[in-house]
Amino acid sequence: MSGSERDSDVLMRDEMLERVSDAVVVLDSDFQCLTCNERAEGLLGTDADDIVGSHVWTVFPDMVGTEAQRKIEATMESGQQETCERYDDDIDRWFEVRVYPDEDGVSLFFTDITERRERELEVDRYERILGHLPVAIERATTGDDDEFTYVTEGLVELVGAESTDALLDHRPSELYANADEREALVESLAATGQVSDRPIEFETLAGDTFEGTITASREEISGGEYYVTIFESGTDEREHEQGLARADAMFRNAQDAIFFVDVDAGAETFVFERANPAYEDQTGLSTEDIRGETAGEILGDDAGETLVSRFRECVTTQEPVECELELPVPDDESSWSIRIAPVVVDGEVVQLVGSGRDVTDRKARDRDLARYETFVEIATEFVTVVDAEKTVEYVSPAATQVVGHEPDDIVGSSLLEHVHPDDREGVETEIGKLLGSPSKTVTCTYRLQQADGSWATVESRGVNRLDADAIGGLVFVTRDVTEQTDREQTLEQVRQRFELAVEGATISTWDWDREADEIVFNDEWTNMVGLASEVPEFDFDIWADVIHPDDVDDARAALNAHLDGETERYDQEVRMRTEDGDWQWVRTIGTVVDRDASGTATRATGLHIDIDERKHVQQGLSETTNTLEAVIKASPNAIVIVDPAGEVVLWNRAAERLFGWEKDEVLGEPVPFIPENKPSKFEPVIGQLNSGETIQTVKTRRQTKSGELRDVRLSSTRIDGEDEIVGYLGIFQDLRASQS
C-alpha cells in the first residue's frame, strides 16, 4: 500500500471512529490513553489533548476498585472480550462498558443503556409490588399441558413448596383438593374469561387441605394466552402467626445489634427491654444485663445522656433518627452508627427500636484513606524554590515521583542545567519576567531531564516570593505534561486498534461510493449475512434482500431522509437474515461524509452492530411487565400506591369500584379517602411504615367519593428504591364483600 493510500485509509478510519455513536477510548498495554473520539470527550467533559497520554485510572478515577477495572485488566491479561455495566453519578446515566483486545492494548466502548436500565427498574418496581401483595399469585398456560410459567413467593409459602423453582416443577392442578372444582374453574374461565372470589378447597404439596378463594382471569401476554390466578387463604390467624415468626427470625438473625426501649407516658424515662444476639456479641451485654435499665445505668452518665437526647428527638418528631456516637462498649471510645425508629400506637410513641453497628474500624480506615489521598494529591506535582541567580534551594519529595530525581540531586545546582538546551532561553525569559514584576505569575512549558537521562515535557507555574522571609525565592510548581509521540504513528495505532476492535466486537463497517454505485464491507459483514464484501452497482434493493420485510419500509425511509439532508445520521434497528436463514437484530448506523456542489450525497460510511442479545433481553422485560400489570388489573382488592409526598401514582380498577373515584381524578393528587374529620390519622401510618414495619390486615374506615365511611381491611408497606423510599403500597379489602 502506498503512503497516500495509507494516509487516506487512516483518515477514513479516524472519521469512522468519530462517527461511532458510542464513546470510544483506546489504551496501550501500559494502560495509557492513546486516543478517544468526540463522544468520549463529551462523556469526560474534557478535550482529547487532556486525555491522551494519561493513565486510564487518572481519566476514570471512579472506576478504581470497581467491576469495570477488573474487566479492563482481565482483557489486557487474557486477550478475551469483557463486558460490564457502570453508573456515572456526575451525569446520572448508565453505560455498558465493552472491552475489546488488540495486539498492543484494549479499546473501551461506552454505550448509553440508561433507557434499558429504567425499564428494568420499572419491572423491579412491579416485582416489589407483587412481593408485598398479601395473596399468592401464579400464571399458567391455558392448554392441556397445564404448566406454571410464573409463581410468587406468597404461593410458595401457601402450598409449602421449597422455592419458586421447585414449585414450577409441579402442575397447577396439583394445588386443588377436588378435581371437579378445578375442572369447573377452567370451564368458567374458558366461557367468561374471569372468575372472582370463588370458594376452593386447596391442597398443599404435603397433602394438607385448607379452604380459600380464587380470583382468576384469562389474559393475553406477549402474544400468548395465560390464566392469571390469585389465591387467598381463609385463615388470617395463620398469616399473622407466620408474619410474627418471620419478624422474630429477622430479629434473632440480624447482623446489626438491635434493641427495644420502652417509653413511659410522658417520654421522661427510657428503659431497655430486649436485645438480639448480635447486640450481645458486639457489646458484651446480654438481655438480662440491660432489661429494666436506663441508658445512663448501662453506659454511664455522659454517654447515656447523649443517647437519651437522641431518644427524645425520635419521640418528638416521630421520625427515625440516625447518628454516630462514641460509646464505652465494648471498649472505651468505640464509634457506633445508630438508627432509632419509633413504634407509634394511636398517635403516641410507646416503644423505640434501635439498631447499631460498631464502626470503629471503618472510621480508622477512613482516616488512613484520607491521609493516603492527601499524599497522592501532593505527589502529582512538585515544588521547586530557586534564588535570584537561578540556583535551586529546595525541591519537594514529589519530584521523585514525577521525574525520578531525588531532591538532593537537584538542590545546589542551577535550574537551567536540567532544562533542555533548546528551551533554556524561554525559561530564562519567564524568570526575568518574575524578577522584573514581583506580583506577576508566569507559566512555561519546557523539557526537563529525568534521572534516566530522557526528557520529560513539564509545565511550571511560577511566583516571586523573594520578599517572603520564610521562602526567599522564586517558587515553581511543576507537573509532567509529556505529549504523545509522532502523530502519524498514533494515527496508525488507532487505525490498527480500531480494525481489531471492530473485528472482535461483531461490528461490520461499510463504505458506500454513490457516484461509482459501489459499496465495500469488511469481512464481518459476510459473517453476519453471507453477502460479498464488495458489491458493485449497489442500490438499496440489494440491502433490502437481507432485511426482514416488516423493517424494509422504515429502513428505506430513514436512509432517504438522511441522504436528503433531513437527519443528522442514519440510525435504524432492523432484522437481517443470516447465512443459516435465521433473523438477527442489527443496528445499522451511517452518515454522509461527502456531498457534491448541489448537495447530493456522494459518499456515506457506517457500521452494522450485532444487537441480537440486547433485543431479546428487552422482549423478556416487556413480557414480565405485561404479566405484572395483568396481576394488578385482575386483583379483587383495591391497590393504591402513593409517592413520598402522599400523591397517588397507582389506582387500580378495584380501587375505582371501592371508593368511587376514577383513576384520572386521583392520579397526581393527595389520597382522597382519608375521612375529613381524621386527617391526622395518615401521618402516623406513614411514620410506622417509614420505621420499616408492615401493616397487616388492620380493620379501618375510609371515605368514599359519596362521603360514605366504608369498613375496609388494610395491608400496607413501604416501597424502597435502591437508595431511598419511592412510595407506599396500600391494599384494601371491602369488608362488605367478605361479610356477604
N, C-alpha and C positions, 0 to 999 in steps of 0.2 A: 504494500500500500504506500502511495506517495505521501510526502509531507502535507500537501494541500488536502488530500483526501482524508488523512488522519485528523487534521485540524477541523475539517468540516464535520467529520464523524463525532469528534469531541464536542464541538459546539452544538450539534444536534442532540447528543445525549445530555448535555448540560441544560439545553432548552427543555428536554423531556423531564429531567429531574425537577425543574422549576414548575412544570405543569402537572406534576403528580399532585392529586388533591390531598394526600397525606403529608404531614410534616416528616421530613427525612433528615437524619443526621448520620454522617459516615465517620467511623472511628478506625484508627490504625491499631496494630497489635499492641501498642503501648497505651491504649485507651485515650489517645489524643484525638480531638475532633479535627478531621481533615476538611470537611465542608458541610454545608447544610443548605436546604432550599429556602425560598422566601416564606413558606408556611411555617417552617421551623423557627425562623426569625420572629414571626408573629406570635408563635406559641411561647417563646422565651422572652419576648419583649426587648430584644436587642438586635444589633446588626451582626451579620456573619463574620465581619472582621474582628468583633469582640469575642466570637466563639471559637474560630479557627485557631488551633494551637493550644487550646485549653484542655485540661483533663476532664473527662466526662463527668466525674463527680463534683467538679467545680461548676460545670454548666448545669448539672441536675443534682444539687445538694440534697434535695428532699427524697431522692431515690436511695440514698445511702442506707443500708441496713434493711431494705425492702425486698420484696419478691423480684421487682424489676432488676435490681443489682445482681441478684443471684442468677437470673435468666441470662443477662448480658454476659456475665463471667462464665456461665456454663457453655454458652455458644462459642465464646472465644476459645475455650479449652477443648470442647468436643467437636466443634465444626457442625453441630446439629442445630436446626432451626428451633427457636423457643418463642413462646407467646405468653403474655400475662396482661392483666388489666390494672390500671392505676388511676387514682383520683387526684386532679390538680386543684388544690384548695384555693389557689390565688384566682383562678378564672372559673371555678365551680363547674368543671367539665370532667367527664370520664374519658379515658383513652385506652384503646387496645394497643399494646406495645409488641410489635413483631420484630424479632431479632434474626437477621439472616447472615450467615457466614460467607466470607470470601477468602481469598488466598492470604491476605495480609491483615485482616481485621473483621469487622462486622458493620452492618448497616441497620439503623433503627428506623422503623416506620411507625408513626403515631397516628392512629385512626380514631377520630372522634366517635365514641359509641354512647354519648350521653342519652340520646333518644332511646336506644335499646335498654340501657340501664333503668331509665324512667319507666319503661314498660315492665321490666322485671320487678321494680318496686311496686308498681300498681298491682301486679299479680300477687306479690308478697302481702300487700295490704288486704286483698280479698282473702288470702290464706289465713291471715291473722284473725279476720272476722270469723271465718269458718271455725278456727280453733277455739274461739270463745263462745260459739253457739252452745247452749245447754241441751242440745239434741244430737243424736247420731245421724250421719248422712252417708249415703252411698249413691254411686252412679253405676248402672249396669246396662248391658246390651239388651235389646228387646227381642232378639230371635230365640231359637230353640237352644242355642249354646249357653244361655243363662250364665253370663260371666260378669264379675265385678270389673270395672275399669277405674274406679276411684272410691276410696273409703276414708273417713275421718278417724282421728284418734278417739272421738266420742263413741263411734260404733265399735271400735276395737275393745274399748273398756266395757261397753254394754254387753257384748256377747262373749267376753272372756278370751279374746284372741291374744297371742303373744306380741304381735306387732301388726302394722298395716300390711307389710309384705306377706306375713303368714295368713292374714285374712283374705288377701287377694287370691290365694291358692284355693279357697273354698268357693262354693256357688251360693248366690243369693237365696235360692230355695231352701238351703240348709238352715236358715235362721227362722223358719216358720214351723211351729209345732204341729200345725194342721195343714196338710197338703191341699185340702179343699179350699181353705181360706186363701192360700197363696194363688190357686188357680182362679178363684173368683176375683181377686185383686187384679190379676193380669188381664182378665176379660174386661173389667171395668175400665182399666187404662186404655185398652185397645179400642173400646167403644167411645169413651168420653174424653180421653186424654188426661184426666186428672181425678184424684180422689182426695178427700180431706178428712182427717181425724177418724179414720176407720179403725174400730177396735180389732186388735190382732193378738193372738197368743204366740209369743216368741219362744225360741229355744236357743240357749247358749251353746257354744261348741262343746261344753262339758255335758250337755244333755239336760240342764235345768231349764224349767219353763217359767215365764212370768207374763203378766198382762201389760199391754201398752197400746199405743195408737200409731197409725201410719198416715202421713200425707205424702202423696206422690204425684208426679206429672210426667208426661211423655214429651221430651224436648229434642229439638234438632240442634246438634252441636257439631260445628266444623263438618257439615255435610252428612253426618251420621245421626241415627235416631237412638235415644237412650231413655231409660227410666231413671229419674232423679227422685230419690226416696228419703224422707226424713222420719226417723224412728224416735218415739218418745216413750220412756218408761213410765209406768203409773205409780212408781214408788219414789216420792220426794224424799222420804227419810233416807233411802239408800244413797241417793245422790249427795245429801247433806253429810252423811257419815263418810262417804268417800272423799268429799271436799275437805272435811276436818282431818282425815287420815293423810291426805296429800300435804296439807299445810303443816301438820306435825312432822312429817318426813322431811319436808324442806327445812323446818326449824332445826331438827336434830342433825341434818347432814350439811347445812350451810357451812362454807369455809370461813365466812366472816363471823366475828363474835357478835352474838345477838342477845339483847337483854330487854326485859319488860320492867317498866317502872309505873307503880300505881300513883295516881294523882288524887289528893283529897279535894273536898268540895270547894275550898277557897283557893286551890292551887298554891298553898303555902308550904305544903310538905310533899316531898317526893321520896317514895320508898321503893327500893329494888325488890322485885317479886320473883324473878326467874331468869336463868341464863342457859344458853345452849352449850353443848360440849366444846365447840370451838372457842367460846368465851373462857371456859375453864382452862383449856390448853394454852391460850395465848396470854392470859393474865395470871394464871396460877391460883385463881379464886374460884371455888365451887359455888353452886347454887345455895348450898347450906351456909357458906360464908357470907353471902350478900343478902339473903332473904330477910326482909324486915329492916334492913339497914339503910341509912341515908348516904348520899354521895360523900358528905364530909366524914362520916364514920368509916367509910371504905377507903377513901383516897387522901384524907387529911383535909384540914380546913381550907387552905388556899385552892388546891386543885378541885376540891368538892364544890366550893362556891362558884368557880369558873364554869364547871359543868352544869350546876343548878341554874345559872344565868341563861344557859342555852335551853334548858328545860322550860323556863318561864317564857322565853321568846317563842318557843314552839306552841305553848298553850295559848299565848296571847294572839298569835297570828293564825293558829290552827292550820299551819302550813309546815311541811318538812324543813328542817334546819340542818345545814351541813357546815362543818367546821373542822379545823385541825388544832389539837390541843396537846400540850405537854403534860403527861400524866405519870405518876410514880408506879406504874405497873407495865410489864413485870419488873422493870428496873427503873431507877430514878432517871428522870428526863427522857422518858420514852415518848416518841411522837406518834399520835393516833389521828387517823382520819375517821370522823364520826358523823353519822347521819341519824337524826332523830325525827320520827314521824308520829303525829297524833292519832289516837283512836277516839273518834267523835261519836257520841251517842246522844241523840236528841239535842244536838247543838252544843253539847258540853264535852270537853276533853276529859275522859275518865282514865286513860292509860297512855303511856308513851312506849313506843317500840324503837329501840336503838340498835344500830349496827355499827361495828367499829373494826378497824384494821390497823395493825401495827405497821407504820410506815417509816420507822426509824432508819432502817437500812436504805429504803428508797431515797429519803432525804439526804443521806450521806452520799449516795451515788449521784444525786442531783448536784451537790456541791462539788464533787470531783469532776463532773461533766462541765460545770461552769468554769472551773479552773482550766480544764483542757481546752474549752472553746476560746477562752481568753488567750491562751498560748498560741493556738492556731491562728487567731486573728492577728496577733503581733508578728507571727512568723511569716506572714505574706509579704511584708515589706521590711527593709532595714534602714536604720538611721545612721547618717554619717555627719560628723562635725569637722569642719576644716577652718583653719585660721585665714587671715588676710593674705598670707603667702601661699595658700592652697595646700598646706601641709595637713594631713589627716590627723586629728587629735582623738577622735572616738569613732568606733563602729559598733553597732548593736549586734548581739549574738545571732540575730536572724540572718545576717549576711551569709553565714554558713549554709543555711537552708536555700538561699536564693542563688548565690554564685559560687558556693563551695569554699570561699576563703574563711579562715579563722580570723577573728578581729585583730589578733596580734600580728598577722601577716601584712596588714594594711596600715595600722597605726604607725605614725612617724614618717611615712613615705609621702611623696607628692601625689595628690589625687590624679594628676594628668598622666602619671606613669602607668596607670591601669586603664587609661582611655585609649581607644584605637587611634593611631596617628592621624587618620583622615578626619577624625571627629574632634580632635583637641582644640582646634581653632574655634569651633562653635561653642564648646564648653567654656573656653576662656571668655568668649563674648558674653555669655549669660552670667558668669561670675562677675564680670565687670559691671553688668547692669545692677547686680545686687550691691556691690561696693559703692556704686555711684548713687543709688537710691535705696536707703535702708528700709523704707516702707514697702518696697516692691517685692512681689512674689514671681518667680520665674519657673518655667517648666521646659526641660530639654530632653531630647531623646538621642542616645548615642550608644556605641558599642563598648562594653566593659569586659575586660579579660577575666575569664573564670580561672579557678585554681588549676584546671587541667590544661590550660593554655588556649582553649577555644574562646570564641567571642559570643557574648550574650547581648542582645539588644535590650536596653533598660530605659526606663523613664524616671527622671528625678525632678522633684518639686523642691525648690529652694527658697529659704527666707534668711534675712540678715538679722542675726542675734548677737552681733559683736558687742553691743552695749549692755547685754544682759550679763550680770556678774556670774550667775550660776552656769552660763553656757559659754559666752565669749567667743563666738564663732559663727560661721555660716552653716546652717542646718539643712541637710538634704535628706528627703525621704524617697527611697529608691525601690522600684519594683521591676520585675522581669517582664518585658513585653516582646520577647523574641517572636518574630514573624515566621511563618512557614516558608519552606524552600521554594525553589523555582515554580512560578505559576503554571507553566506548561506541564511540569512533572505532576503537580497537584491535579490538574485537569485530566491527565492521563490516568492517574489513580482513580479519580472519580468515575471516569468512563468505565474502567475495568470493574470497579466495585459495583457500579450501577448494573452492568450486564450480569454479574454474578448474583446480585441481589434479586434481579428480575427473574433469572432462571430458577433460583431457589424458592421464590415466593409464588410460583404458579401464576405469573403475570406475562401476558402476551403484549408485545409492542407492535404498533402498526404505523406506517408512513405512506400516506396517500398522495400521489402526484396526480392532480386532476387534469393538468394540461396533457400529460402523457397517458392518462387513463390507466394508471398502473398503481398497484398497492403492494407494499412489501411488509411481511410479518416476520417476527422471529420464530425460532423453532417451536416455542411453547404453543403458538397458535395451532401448529399441526398436531401437537399432542392433545390440545383441547378438543378440536372439532374435526380434525382429519383433512383440512384443506391445504393446498400447497402454500409454501411460504412466499412465493412470488406469483401474483395474479395479474397478467396483462389484460388490457381492455376491461378494467374493473368498473362495475357500477353497483348500485345498491341491491339489485336483484340477486347478484351472486351472494352477497351478505345475507339477504333475506332467506336464501335457501336453507340456511342452518339455524335461523331464528324461529322460535315457536310461533305458529300462525297467530295466536292471540296477542303477541307482542310486536308484530311486524309494523302495524299501522302507527303505533305510538313511537316506535324507534325511527321510522321514516320521517314522521312529522317533526320530531325533535332534531334530527340531523339536518333537515331542510331549513328549519328555523335558525340553527346555528350557522349554516352555510350562508344564509341571507343576512347574517349580522344581527339577528334579533336576540340572541342569547350570548352570554359570556363564554360558555363552553357547552359541548355536547356531553351529557351525562345520563345514561339510561341503565336500568337493571332489566336484563332480558334472559330468557331461557334459550340455550343453544344446544343443538344436537351434537353428541359426542360420537367418536368412531364406533362405539358399540350400539348406537341408536338411542341411548338414553338422553334425557333432558337435564342440562346442568345450568344452574344460575350463574350468570356472568355480569359483572358491572363493566360497561364499556364507557370510557372517558376519552374525549378528544377535544382538540381546539384547532382552529385555523391559524396557521403561522405565516402564510403569505397570501396577499391579495393583489390583483393587478390594478391598473390605474382606474378602472371603472368600479372597483370594489368587489369584483367577483373572486371568490375563494379559489386559489390555485394549488394550495398545498395544506394538508392537515395531518397532524400526528396525534397519537394517543395510546391508550392501554386497554387491555382486557384483563380484568381481575377476577379470579375464581372466588365467588361469594356463596357457593352452594351450601356449605355448612351453616353459615350465618342465617340464610333464608329458612333453612329447616328449623333452626332454633326459634326464629321468630314465629313460624307457624305453630310450633309446640306451645309457645307462650300464649298465642291467641286462643288456642283450644282450651287451655287451663282457665283463662279469663272468662271465656264464654260459660264454662261449667260453673264457676263461682257465681257469676251473675244469675244463672238459672236457679241456683240454690236460694239466693236472696229473694228472687222473684217468686219462687214457689213456697216460701216459708209461710205457715199459717199464722205465725206470730208477727206482731209489729216490730220491725227492726229500724232503729233510728241511730244515726251517728252524728255527733256534733264535734266541731273543732275546738281547740283550747279556748277560743273566745266565746264559746257557747252558741255558735251559729250552726244551723242544720246543714250537713253535707250529704246525708243519705236518708231517704224516707221511702220505704217500700210500699207495695200495694196494700199489705195488711195494715200498715200504719194509716193509710188513707181511709180504709174501712173502719178502723177502730176509733180514730179521733175526728174524722170528718174533714180534715184539711187535705186538699190536693197537694201533690209534690211541688208543683210550681208556686204554690202560695207560701211555702215554708223554706225552700232552699235559700241559703244565704241569710236567713232571718233567725233571731233568737227562738229557742224552743217555745212553742205556743201553748203546751198543755199543762204548765205549772199553774195550779189554782191561783186566782188573782189575790186571794187573801193569805197565801202562803208562799210568797216569792223567795223567802229566806231558806226554804227547805232545799233549794237546788244547790246552794253553796256548800253545805256540809257533805252532801253526796259527792260533789267533785273533790272535796278535801279528802274524803275517805278513799276515793279511787286514786287520788294522787299519792296517797301513802302506800299504794301497792295492793290494797285489799280489793277483793271482788265481791260484789253484791249478788247473793244467790237467792232467787225466788222470794223476794220480800213483797208482802202484800201492801199495796198503797193505793192512792187515788190520783187520777189525772183528769184534767178538764178537757172536754171535747169542744169542738167548734161551736156547738149549740149552747154551751155553758153547763152541760150536764157533767157532774162528777162521777166518773166511772171507776169501779173497782178493777184493778189490774194486779198481776203478779210481775214484779220487775226483777230482771237479772241484768247486771251491768258490770263493765270492766273498763279499764284504761287500755288504749291502743298506743303502743310505743313504736316510734321510728328507730332509726339507727342511733340517733344522738339525743332525741327529745320526744316529748309526748306529742302525738299527732292528732289525738281525738279521744272520744269516749263513746263506747257502744252500749246501747240500751235495748233490751228485748222485753216486750210487753205482751203478756198473755191475758186475753179478755176473760175475766173470771165468770162472766155471764155464760160464755160458751162452755166453760168447764162444768159449771153447776148444772146446765141443761144436759 
